Amino acid sequence: MSENKTDSPQAFPCNECHAGVLQPRLITYFTWLGGELITVPHFPAWICDVCGRREFDEKAILWLEMILDPNAGRPTANHRRTPPPPRPRPGTHRAIHDS
């Protein structure tokens, strides 16, 4: 009994050249962050075997954006509301003191 893995296809037709096939590869991803060049080795991408078009894995891009966020690792502001003062309960009377 053989298992078919349909969760992640192994190749896609290229939308750029319409002749090649996009296949999964690990490449070095380059991007600029401010004035600095950032390189990420072993980054997942889909590369066309004919024209060389590159499409990057969406989950990997989101992960990279998250870790390159300038606020990454900083504590988030705690926006807790203070509880309101207790309400008087029906049937209880407060004593009024005159000074």
Contacts in CASP RR format, 6 or more apart in sequence:
PFRMAT RR
TARGET T0000
AUTHOR 0000-0000-0000
METHOD contacts of the structure
MODEL  1
MSENKTDSPQAFPCNECHAGVLQPRLITYFTWLGGELITVPHFPAWICDV
CGRREFDEKAILWLEMILDPNAGRPTANHRRTPPPPRPRPGTHRAIHDS
10 23 0 8 1.000
10 24 0 8 1.000
11 21 0 8 1.000
11 22 0 8 1.000
11 23 0 8 1.000
11 24 0 8 1.000
12 21 0 8 1.000
12 22 0 8 1.000
12 46 0 8 1.000
13 20 0 8 1.000
13 21 0 8 1.000
13 22 0 8 1.000
14 20 0 8 1.000
14 21 0 8 1.000
14 22 0 8 1.000
14 48 0 8 1.000
14 50 0 8 1.000
14 51 0 8 1.000
14 53 0 8 1.000
15 53 0 8 1.000
16 48 0 8 1.000
16 51 0 8 1.000
16 53 0 8 1.000
17 48 0 8 1.000
17 50 0 8 1.000
17 51 0 8 1.000
17 53 0 8 1.000
19 50 0 8 1.000
19 51 0 8 1.000
20 48 0 8 1.000
20 49 0 8 1.000
20 50 0 8 1.000
20 51 0 8 1.000
21 48 0 8 1.000
21 49 0 8 1.000
21 50 0 8 1.000
22 46 0 8 1.000
22 47 0 8 1.000
22 48 0 8 1.000
22 53 0 8 1.000
22 55 0 8 1.000
23 46 0 8 1.000
23 47 0 8 1.000
23 49 0 8 1.000
24 44 0 8 1.000
24 45 0 8 1.000
24 46 0 8 1.000
25 44 0 8 1.000
25 45 0 8 1.000
25 46 0 8 1.000
25 47 0 8 1.000
26 42 0 8 1.000
26 43 0 8 1.000
26 44 0 8 1.000
26 45 0 8 1.000
27 43 0 8 1.000
27 45 0 8 1.000
27 47 0 8 1.000
27 54 0 8 1.000
28 39 0 8 1.000
28 40 0 8 1.000
28 41 0 8 1.000
28 42 0 8 1.000
28 43 0 8 1.000
29 39 0 8 1.000
29 40 0 8 1.000
29 43 0 8 1.000
29 45 0 8 1.000
29 56 0 8 1.000
29 64 0 8 1.000
30 37 0 8 1.000
30 38 0 8 1.000
30 39 0 8 1.000
30 40 0 8 1.000
31 37 0 8 1.000
31 38 0 8 1.000
31 40 0 8 1.000
31 64 0 8 1.000
32 38 0 8 1.000
33 68 0 8 1.000
38 68 0 8 1.000
40 64 0 8 1.000
43 56 0 8 1.000
43 57 0 8 1.000
43 60 0 8 1.000
43 64 0 8 1.000
44 56 0 8 1.000
44 57 0 8 1.000
44 60 0 8 1.000
45 54 0 8 1.000
45 55 0 8 1.000
45 56 0 8 1.000
45 57 0 8 1.000
46 54 0 8 1.000
46 55 0 8 1.000
46 56 0 8 1.000
46 57 0 8 1.000
47 53 0 8 1.000
47 54 0 8 1.000
48 54 0 8 1.000
66 72 0 8 1.000
88 94 0 8 1.000
END
